[in-house]
């Protein structure tokens, strides 16, 4: 959380051309200034940690509510495979 804003964090293995992350069906904006590279012992970048703004700010009234988060990404290289993932979270 940044200033109590709840963020979605994804770990991407490989390199995506397009990526979309959703919080309860609403598209989240990527925070491009916080992207972190995943680097192997050979010093080659093999993926990224990406952060997304939800526009939702934590308050005690959110305790016990659920959030459906989903993400999908399309590979930058042919055959442009698409990967998807989703998960439901309960806010504490």
C-alpha positions as CSV (number, residue, x, y, z in Angstrom):
1,X,0.0,0.0,0.0
2,X,1.1,3.5,-0.8
3,X,-0.6,6.2,1.2
4,X,-3.2,3.5,2.1
5,X,-3.9,2.8,-1.6
6,X,-4.2,-1.0,-2.3
7,X,-2.0,-2.1,-5.2
8,X,-2.0,-5.3,-7.2
9,X,1.5,-6.8,-7.7
10,X,2.2,-9.3,-10.4
11,X,5.3,-11.4,-11.2
12,X,5.8,-11.9,-14.9
13,X,8.2,-14.5,-16.2
14,X,9.2,-13.6,-19.7
15,X,8.4,-10.4,-21.6
16,X,4.8,-9.3,-22.4
17,X,3.6,-7.1,-25.2
18,X,0.3,-6.4,-23.7
19,X,-0.8,-6.8,-20.1
20,X,-4.1,-6.1,-18.3
21,X,-4.8,-6.3,-14.6
22,X,-8.3,-5.9,-13.1
23,X,-9.6,-5.3,-9.6
24,X,-13.3,-6.3,-9.3
25,X,-13.6,-5.9,-13.1
26,X,-12.1,-2.5,-13.3
27,X,-8.9,-2.0,-15.3
28,X,-5.9,-1.0,-13.1
29,X,-3.3,1.4,-14.3
30,X,0.3,0.2,-14.2
31,X,2.7,2.1,-12.0
32,X,5.6,2.0,-14.6
33,X,8.0,3.8,-12.1
34,X,8.0,0.9,-9.7
35,X,8.7,-2.0,-12.2
36,X,11.5,-4.3,-10.9
37,X,13.5,-6.6,-13.1
38,X,14.1,-10.2,-12.2
39,X,17.7,-11.0,-13.0
40,X,19.3,-14.4,-12.9
41,X,22.8,-15.3,-11.7
42,X,23.9,-14.9,-15.4
43,X,22.8,-11.3,-15.3
44,X,20.0,-11.9,-17.8
45,X,16.6,-10.4,-17.2
46,X,14.1,-13.2,-17.1
47,X,11.0,-11.4,-15.9
48,X,9.5,-8.5,-14.0
49,X,7.6,-7.5,-10.9
50,X,4.9,-5.0,-11.8
51,X,2.7,-2.8,-9.6
52,X,-0.8,-1.6,-10.5
53,X,-3.0,1.1,-8.9
54,X,-6.5,0.1,-7.9
55,X,-7.8,3.5,-6.9
56,X,-9.0,1.8,-3.7
57,X,-7.8,3.1,-0.4
58,X,-7.8,1.0,2.7
59,X,-10.1,1.8,5.5
60,X,-11.4,-0.3,8.4
61,X,-14.8,-0.4,6.6
62,X,-13.2,-2.6,4.0
63,X,-12.4,-5.4,6.5
64,X,-13.9,-8.7,5.4
65,X,-14.8,-7.6,1.9
66,X,-13.6,-9.6,-1.1
67,X,-11.7,-8.5,-4.2
68,X,-11.6,-10.4,-7.4
69,X,-8.2,-9.8,-9.1
70,X,-7.3,-11.0,-12.6
71,X,-4.4,-10.5,-14.9
72,X,-3.6,-11.5,-18.5
73,X,-0.6,-10.9,-20.6
74,X,0.4,-11.6,-24.2
75,X,3.9,-12.7,-25.1
76,X,5.9,-10.2,-27.0
77,X,7.2,-12.9,-29.4
78,X,5.4,-15.2,-31.8
79,X,3.3,-17.3,-31.2
80,X,1.9,-14.5,-28.9
81,X,0.7,-16.9,-26.2
82,X,-1.7,-15.4,-23.7
83,X,-1.4,-16.3,-20.0
84,X,-4.2,-15.6,-17.5
85,X,-4.5,-15.8,-13.8
86,X,-7.1,-14.8,-11.2
87,X,-7.7,-15.0,-7.5
88,X,-10.2,-13.8,-4.9
89,X,-8.8,-12.0,-1.8
90,X,-10.5,-11.2,1.5
91,X,-9.3,-7.9,2.9
92,X,-8.2,-8.0,6.5
